[in-house]
Amino acid sequence: MGRPEGKIIFLVDMNAFFISCEMSVNPELKGRPAAVAGDPKSRSGIILAANYEARAYGVKTTMLVHEAMSICPGLVIVPPTRGLYEKKSNEFMEILARYAPVIQKNSIDEAWLDLTGCEKLFGEPVAIAQRIMKEIQYELDLWCSIGISENKFLAKMASEMKKPLGITELWKKDVPEKMWPLEIRQMYGIGSRTEERLKKIGILTIGDLAQCDDRILSETFGRYGLELKRLANGIDDSPVEPEPKSSTRSISRSTTLARDITGMDEARTVLLSLAEEVGEEARRSDFRGKSVQIVIRYNDFTTITRQKTIVPSYLTRDIYRTGVELLAEHWDRRRPIRLLGIGISNVDEEMPVQLSIFDINEELPDSVKKEEKLERAIDSIRSRFGSDVVKRASLMDK
C-alpha cells in the first residue's frame, strides 16, 4: 500500500447529513432536489442543508428559502425533525465503535477514530474504510466520506477532498503534492478573517504558509502563526480522545495593523474580527474564559495589557463587548495604536455544554442559551461550507 508505519487515524464525515436523515425516513425525497430549512415566515427561514440534487441547481446552505426556490422551483422544503438527527448520529457512532477503541466526536455528523493496530483485525486502512462506509449506507441509508492519515488534521483535510462517498488517504509524505497546491482558505481551521490577513502577507496557498518565514508569522499572528505553519506541514500531535480536555489556559489573537489606528470605530472593527476567531476556537474546545484581556501596542512600541473578569463565557458577543469596554477605558486616545489583541483565560471546567445544531429552531427563554445555539450553529455552517457563508453584520448593545 505504500503507507508509512505509525498511527492510523480516520475522520468519518457524513454527507449532507440533515437532509440525508430526512431522506432515509422519507424515500419520496430521493432523486428530487430537497433541503432542510427553518420557517420561511421567520428569520430562521434559511437553508440548513441541501441534498446533492438541489446543490446542482446552486442551492446552498444559509441561502434564504425564497431565493433557493427561485433558482430551483421544484425544491422540496423539509422542516427540521426534532430528535431525528441526534438519533441517527448515535447510530452512526455505534457503527464506528465496532472498529475503533477510541472515538472522538467532532460534531453531530463527524468523528475521528484511532485505528492504530486494528488492521490486524480488519485489514488495511482502505479496506476498513470501505467496510465502515458500506455498513453506514446499508444500515442507516446514509452516505459518508472518510479521510485516512497518521494524524487528526490530515485525516480531516483528506475527508474534504472527495465527496460524496469518497475515501482519501493523505499521509505526511503526500502533503507537498496533494495539500500544498490548495488555496489557503481550504485549510481546516482557516476562517475568512485569517485568510484575509494571510493574503496580505503574500500567503495564497497552503504551501506558501508551510514555507513562510517564522518571523513574519510571529509578527502577524504570534504563536498562533507558528501553529498554523506546523499544520500546513502536516504536523499535528493532538491525540484522539473520547472527551478531550483543553490543556490551554488561554486563547488569544492579535494583529499588527497595516496602519496606525486613531479612531474608535476602526478599533472596534478590528476587535470584532479578532473576537470572532477567539470565540470560534473557544467553542470548538468547550473553553469558557473567566476573564477577557486586551493588548494595546502604541506606535512608539509601548505596550499595555488590561483585563476584566466576566461570567465564564465563550460567546463572541461577550468577548467583544468586554474588549470594547476595556479599550474605551484604557486607550490614551492621543496615541495611535500599532497592534491590538484580545483573548480569554481561566477556563471554567465545571460548566459543561450540551448544545447542537439541530436545536437551532427551538425557542428558549434564556437569551444566553439562545446566543450559544446561534453561535454554535454559525460555527458548524462555517466549518462545513466556508467562512464566508455567514458574516456578522455587527454586535450592537440593545
MARKEFI-733714 format. One record per residue (C-alpha): residue in three letters; x negated, y, z. Coordinates in steps of 0.001 Angstrom, whole numbers. Each point is the difference from the previous one (the first is absolute). Layout:
% residues N
["ALA",[X,Y,Z]]
...
% end
This chain:
% residues 398
["MET",[0,0,0]]
["GLY",[-2989,2304,450]]
["ARG",[1323,1529,3197]]
["PRO",[-2483,989,2737]]
["GLU",[-256,-1867,3292]]
["GLY",[1626,1667,2978]]
["LYS",[3453,1105,1037]]
["ILE",[3126,-499,-2079]]
["ILE",[2605,2729,501]]
["PHE",[3357,255,-1789]]
["LEU",[2361,2952,-262]]
["VAL",[3470,-1250,-957]]
["ASP",[2207,2810,-1298]]
["MET",[3671,-519,-829]]
["ASN",[1042,1500,-3348]]
["ALA",[2854,2574,-30]]
["PHE",[945,-1365,3397]]
["PHE",[3250,1766,925]]
["ILE",[1743,-423,-3341]]
["SER",[-1413,-3525,-365]]
["CYS",[1609,-919,3326]]
["GLU",[3313,1329,-1301]]
["MET",[-416,-1987,-3236]]
["SER",[-700,-3188,1965]]
["VAL",[3413,187,1700]]
["ASN",[1832,1484,-3001]]
["PRO",[-1117,-1821,-3177]]
["GLU",[2257,2227,-2132]]
["LEU",[-2651,2716,349]]
["LYS",[-2624,-2104,-1747]]
["GLY",[-882,1081,-3511]]
["ARG",[1699,3380,517]]
["PRO",[-1631,3299,969]]
["ALA",[736,399,3713]]
["ALA",[-1261,2010,2950]]
["VAL",[474,370,3736]]
["ALA",[954,3570,876]]
["GLY",[1441,2049,2808]]
["ASP",[3386,1708,-74]]
["PRO",[81,2261,-3112]]
["LYS",[2231,2446,1927]]
["SER",[-2634,592,2664]]
["ARG",[-3602,1176,-54]]
["SER",[-1078,-3636,209]]
["GLY",[1396,-536,-3498]]
["ILE",[-3344,-1046,-1441]]
["ILE",[-1301,-3166,-1598]]
["LEU",[-1747,-2118,2655]]
["ALA",[-941,-2901,-2288]]
["ALA",[639,-841,-3653]]
["ASN",[-330,-3364,-1738]]
["TYR",[-2244,-444,-3012]]
["GLU",[2897,312,-2463]]
["ALA",[783,3433,1441]]
["ARG",[-3659,1016,48]]
["ALA",[-153,-669,-3739]]
["TYR",[2403,2941,-405]]
["GLY",[-2169,2236,2173]]
["VAL",[1935,-363,3257]]
["LYS",[-2377,647,2901]]
["THR",[42,-22,3771]]
["THR",[1143,3316,1597]]
["MET",[1750,1046,-3224]]
["LEU",[3426,1491,647]]
["VAL",[2836,-2401,-775]]
["HIS",[1654,2299,-2526]]
["GLU",[-3339,460,-1779]]
["ALA",[-532,-3767,-133]]
["MET",[3507,-500,-1394]]
["SER",[-637,2578,-2706]]
["ILE",[-3001,-1881,-1396]]
["CYS",[1487,-3444,634]]
["PRO",[3817,210,-383]]
["GLY",[489,-3711,725]]
["LEU",[-1908,164,3285]]
["VAL",[1676,-1966,2804]]
["ILE",[-354,1782,3349]]
["VAL",[-68,-2200,3113]]
["PRO",[147,1470,3522]]
["PRO",[-2558,-1356,2497]]
["THR",[1241,-3148,1752]]
["ARG",[-600,262,3696]]
["GLY",[-1985,-2962,1335]]
["LEU",[-671,-1658,-3383]]
["TYR",[-3518,1340,-518]]
["GLU",[-1134,-848,3511]]
["LYS",[1407,-3531,-384]]
["LYS",[-1777,-534,-3318]]
["SER",[-3198,1472,1425]]
["ASN",[67,-2476,2885]]
["GLU",[566,-2887,-2423]]
["PHE",[-2890,1218,-2153]]
["MET",[-2281,118,3047]]
["GLU",[1042,-3535,975]]
["ILE",[-1193,-1296,-3378]]
["LEU",[-3340,1758,427]]
["ALA",[-390,-1553,3448]]
["ARG",[-117,-3444,-1615]]
["TYR",[-3355,857,-1539]]
["ALA",[-1867,2363,2314]]
["PRO",[-594,-38,3750]]
["VAL",[-445,3785,50]]
["ILE",[2480,2374,-1699]]
["GLN",[93,3780,255]]
["LYS",[3205,1680,-1132]]
["ASN",[-812,3226,-1843]]
["SER",[3614,968,-686]]
["ILE",[3397,-1638,-348]]
["ASP",[-970,-1428,-3396]]
["GLU",[-3718,-730,162]]
["ALA",[-2540,-1739,2223]]
["TRP",[-3656,-979,195]]
["LEU",[-981,-3630,572]]
["ASP",[-3385,-1290,1164]]
["LEU",[-344,-3311,-1840]]
["THR",[-3653,-580,806]]
["GLY",[-515,-3765,229]]
["CYS",[3508,-804,-1188]]
["GLU",[-1216,-969,-3466]]
["LYS",[-982,-3341,1541]]
["LEU",[3703,-599,610]]
["PHE",[1674,1715,-2952]]
["GLY",[-2597,373,-2759]]
["GLU",[-1753,2952,-1601]]
["PRO",[1335,3550,616]]
["VAL",[1810,339,-3350]]
["ALA",[1680,-3382,495]]
["ILE",[1168,1062,3475]]
["ALA",[1333,3272,-1424]]
["GLN",[1923,-1891,-2688]]
["ARG",[1596,-2245,2642]]
["ILE",[1010,2979,2157]]
["MET",[1445,1856,-2983]]
["LYS",[2047,-3016,-1133]]
["GLU",[1392,-668,3473]]
["ILE",[1051,3630,435]]
["GLN",[1604,-51,-3434]]
["TYR",[1849,-3299,397]]
["GLU",[1014,287,3657]]
["LEU",[809,3721,202]]
["ASP",[574,846,-3678]]
["LEU",[-2508,2839,342]]
["TRP",[-3121,983,-1924]]
["CYS",[-3386,946,1407]]
["SER",[-3514,984,-1045]]
["ILE",[-3098,-1235,1818]]
["GLY",[-3440,1555,343]]
["ILE",[-2958,-2218,932]]
["SER",[-3332,1185,1391]]
["GLU",[-2391,-217,2935]]
["ASN",[1419,3035,1826]]
["LYS",[3302,1776,573]]
["PHE",[-693,3095,-2087]]
["LEU",[-1007,-1884,-3141]]
["ALA",[2909,-2450,419]]
["LYS",[2384,2969,115]]
["MET",[-1596,1563,-3077]]
["ALA",[218,-3342,-1841]]
["SER",[3697,-415,829]]
["GLU",[786,3260,-1805]]
["MET",[-1790,-940,-3226]]
["LYS",[2554,-2388,-1481]]
["LYS",[3759,293,611]]
["PRO",[2402,-1723,56]]
["LEU",[-1003,-3608,744]]
["GLY",[-3712,720,-174]]
["ILE",[-2890,-1826,1652]]
["THR",[-3243,1987,-58]]
["GLU",[-3445,-704,1433]]
["LEU",[-2194,2972,892]]
["TRP",[-3284,-930,1674]]
["LYS",[-2736,2450,973]]
["LYS",[-2049,-1075,-3003]]
["ASP",[2915,1051,-2261]]
["VAL",[325,3508,1452]]
["PRO",[-2205,1888,-2530]]
["GLU",[1787,-1547,-2972]]
["LYS",[3594,-240,1211]]
["MET",[425,2770,2574]]
["TRP",[-2456,2802,-677]]
["PRO",[1556,1017,-3363]]
["LEU",[3398,607,1657]]
["GLU",[1196,3559,607]]
["ILE",[-600,1155,3564]]
["ARG",[3738,231,728]]
["GLN",[277,-3770,-538]]
["MET",[-2160,-688,3051]]
["TYR",[2006,-1267,2967]]
["GLY",[176,2652,2719]]
["ILE",[-607,3003,-2286]]
["GLY",[2892,2452,254]]
["SER",[705,2861,-2362]]
["ARG",[-1744,2562,2219]]
["THR",[-3140,-2096,379]]
["GLU",[68,-594,-3749]]
["GLU",[85,3738,-646]]
["ARG",[-2907,624,2373]]
["LEU",[-2046,-2815,-1551]]
["LYS",[593,1340,-3500]]
["LYS",[-1201,3442,1091]]
["ILE",[-3429,-1498,729]]
["GLY",[-64,-1896,-3294]]
["ILE",[1250,-3411,1138]]
["LEU",[2423,-1287,-2633]]
["THR",[-405,-3780,265]]
["ILE",[-588,-2516,2780]]
["GLY",[-3477,-499,-1447]]
["ASP",[-730,3713,416]]
["LEU",[915,-293,3679]]
["ALA",[-2072,-3166,464]]
["GLN",[-3112,1774,-1284]]
["CYS",[606,3470,1459]]
["ASP",[-2681,1595,2169]]
["ASP",[661,-554,3731]]
["ARG",[-750,3626,814]]
["ILE",[2663,1303,-2369]]
["LEU",[2616,-2372,1419]]
["SER",[-924,859,3584]]
["GLU",[229,3725,-655]]
["THR",[3419,-383,-1621]]
["PHE",[1658,-2725,2086]]
["GLY",[-2229,-714,3001]]
["ARG",[-275,-3661,1055]]
["TYR",[3180,-759,-1937]]
["GLY",[-1861,647,-3257]]
["LEU",[-2665,-2576,807]]
["GLU",[2689,-2570,839]]
["LEU",[1652,650,-3368]]
["LYS",[-3359,-601,-1703]]
["ARG",[-384,-3326,1832]]
["LEU",[3411,-1112,-1237]]
["ALA",[-775,1143,-3539]]
["ASN",[-3003,-2338,156]]
["GLY",[2242,-2858,1109]]
["ILE",[-1181,52,3620]]
["ASP",[2706,-622,2617]]
["ASP",[-759,-1758,3285]]
["SER",[3459,316,1562]]
["PRO",[1363,-3405,1074]]
["VAL",[3413,-1466,-768]]
["GLU",[1803,274,3342]]
["PRO",[3575,-1040,860]]
["GLU",[585,3167,2040]]
["PRO",[-2981,2252,-610]]
["LYS",[-810,2616,2612]]
["SER",[-1708,3113,-1222]]
["SER",[-3395,341,1630]]
["THR",[-139,3607,-1158]]
["ARG",[714,2496,2753]]
["SER",[513,2878,-2417]]
["ILE",[1015,743,-3575]]
["SER",[-1016,3244,-1662]]
["ARG",[-459,1725,-3321]]
["SER",[-1889,3163,-897]]
["THR",[-858,1882,-3147]]
["THR",[-2589,2559,-999]]
["LEU",[1946,2593,-1952]]
["ALA",[-787,1065,-3544]]
["ARG",[197,3588,1219]]
["ASP",[351,1622,3405]]
["ILE",[3529,297,1367]]
["THR",[1290,3266,1461]]
["GLY",[3798,-482,-102]]
["MET",[2194,-2110,2280]]
["ASP",[2216,-1286,-2836]]
["GLU",[-2976,-1508,-1798]]
["ALA",[-1351,-1468,3244]]
["ARG",[3377,-1595,749]]
["THR",[7,-1633,-3443]]
["VAL",[-3440,-1514,621]]
["LEU",[1045,-1260,3446]]
["LEU",[3143,-1591,-1438]]
["SER",[-2024,-1840,-2625]]
["LEU",[-2405,-1329,2634]]
["ALA",[2799,-838,2457]]
["GLU",[1711,-2095,-2684]]
["GLU",[-3132,-2134,-323]]
["VAL",[-446,-337,3770]]
["GLY",[3659,-904,509]]
["GLU",[17,-2595,-2768]]
["GLU",[-3076,-1787,1394]]
["ALA",[1347,221,3567]]
["ARG",[3321,-1613,-955]]
["ARG",[-1809,-2692,-1951]]
["SER",[-1952,-835,3188]]
["ASP",[2916,556,2423]]
["PHE",[-2296,2581,1582]]
["ARG",[1774,2608,2155]]
["GLY",[-2097,2942,1070]]
["LYS",[428,1725,3352]]
["SER",[-1823,3120,-1155]]
["VAL",[-496,1982,-3185]]
["GLN",[-3326,1684,-718]]
["ILE",[-997,2555,-2605]]
["VAL",[-3467,960,-1171]]
["ILE",[-685,3501,-1316]]
["ARG",[-3329,840,-1628]]
["TYR",[-424,3652,-872]]
["ASN",[-1953,1256,-2973]]
["ASP",[-2982,707,2283]]
["PHE",[42,-3774,857]]
["THR",[1160,598,3567]]
["THR",[2283,-2914,887]]
["ILE",[2712,-289,2644]]
["THR",[2185,-2965,994]]
["ARG",[3315,354,1806]]
["GLN",[2558,-2584,1063]]
["LYS",[3468,-271,1495]]
["THR",[1799,-2870,1747]]
["ILE",[3235,-1239,-1601]]
["VAL",[2554,-2734,508]]
["PRO",[-1772,-3033,-1567]]
["SER",[766,125,-3730]]
["TYR",[-1187,-944,-3464]]
["LEU",[2490,2209,-1840]]
["THR",[-1410,2387,-2597]]
["ARG",[2528,2560,1209]]
["ASP",[-1362,-29,3571]]
["ILE",[-3649,-37,-1046]]
["TYR",[475,2892,-2408]]
["ARG",[2100,2225,2261]]
["THR",[-2386,-416,2925]]
["GLY",[-2941,742,-2274]]
["VAL",[1628,3210,-1198]]
["GLU",[671,1049,3608]]
["LEU",[-3647,-552,885]]
["LEU",[-1158,1871,-3089]]
["ALA",[2238,2998,710]]
["GLU",[-1192,130,3585]]
["HIS",[-3741,-436,-505]]
["TRP",[-900,1335,-3460]]
["ASP",[-1863,3300,125]]
["ARG",[1724,1479,-3027]]
["ARG",[-2875,2398,-607]]
["ARG",[-2176,-2984,-966]]
["PRO",[575,-1992,-3235]]
["ILE",[193,-3792,299]]
["ARG",[-2398,-2260,-1928]]
["LEU",[1196,-3392,1323]]
["LEU",[3215,-1282,1579]]
["GLY",[655,-3322,1665]]
["ILE",[2795,-1668,1947]]
["GLY",[313,-3296,1835]]
["ILE",[1693,-1993,2737]]
["SER",[-1544,-2013,2823]]
["ASN",[760,-2126,3053]]
["VAL",[2307,-2698,-1375]]
["ASP",[2908,-1031,2203]]
["GLU",[35,-3799,-196]]
["GLU",[3093,-327,2172]]
["MET",[2312,1369,-2683]]
["PRO",[551,-2676,-2677]]
["VAL",[1765,870,-3247]]
["GLN",[2524,-2253,-1688]]
["LEU",[1177,1842,-3078]]
["SER",[351,-1023,-3617]]
["ILE",[1102,1442,-3305]]
["PHE",[3268,-1927,-141]]
["ASP",[1260,2170,2877]]
["ILE",[-313,3129,-2126]]
["ASN",[3757,582,-350]]
["GLU",[918,-661,3623]]
["GLU",[1176,3142,1761]]
["LEU",[-1610,296,3445]]
["PRO",[756,2637,2608]]
["ASP",[-3641,308,1024]]
["SER",[-1672,2536,-2310]]
["VAL",[-3456,-1363,739]]
["LYS",[961,-3528,-1002]]
["LYS",[1538,1319,-3205]]
["GLU",[-3184,1942,-762]]
["GLU",[-2065,-3146,592]]
["LYS",[2223,-1979,-2379]]
["LEU",[-279,2717,-2638]]
["GLU",[-3773,304,209]]
["ARG",[-525,-3777,-17]]
["ALA",[2289,-290,-3011]]
["ILE",[-2024,2687,-1781]]
["ASP",[-3236,-1833,914]]
["SER",[1354,-3247,-1437]]
["ILE",[1160,1629,-3230]]
["ARG",[-3303,1825,-471]]
["SER",[-1977,-3167,688]]
["ARG",[1883,-2034,-2574]]
["PHE",[745,2544,-2722]]
["GLY",[-2627,2729,312]]
["SER",[-529,2985,2215]]
["ASP",[1587,2482,-2390]]
["VAL",[3481,-1523,-24]]
["VAL",[958,1648,3310]]
["LYS",[-1301,3419,945]]
["ARG",[899,2004,3127]]
["ALA",[1316,3407,-1004]]
["SER",[-805,1495,3400]]
["LEU",[185,-541,3724]]
["MET",[2054,2793,1466]]
["ASP",[1086,804,3533]]
["LYS",[3778,-257,134]]
% end
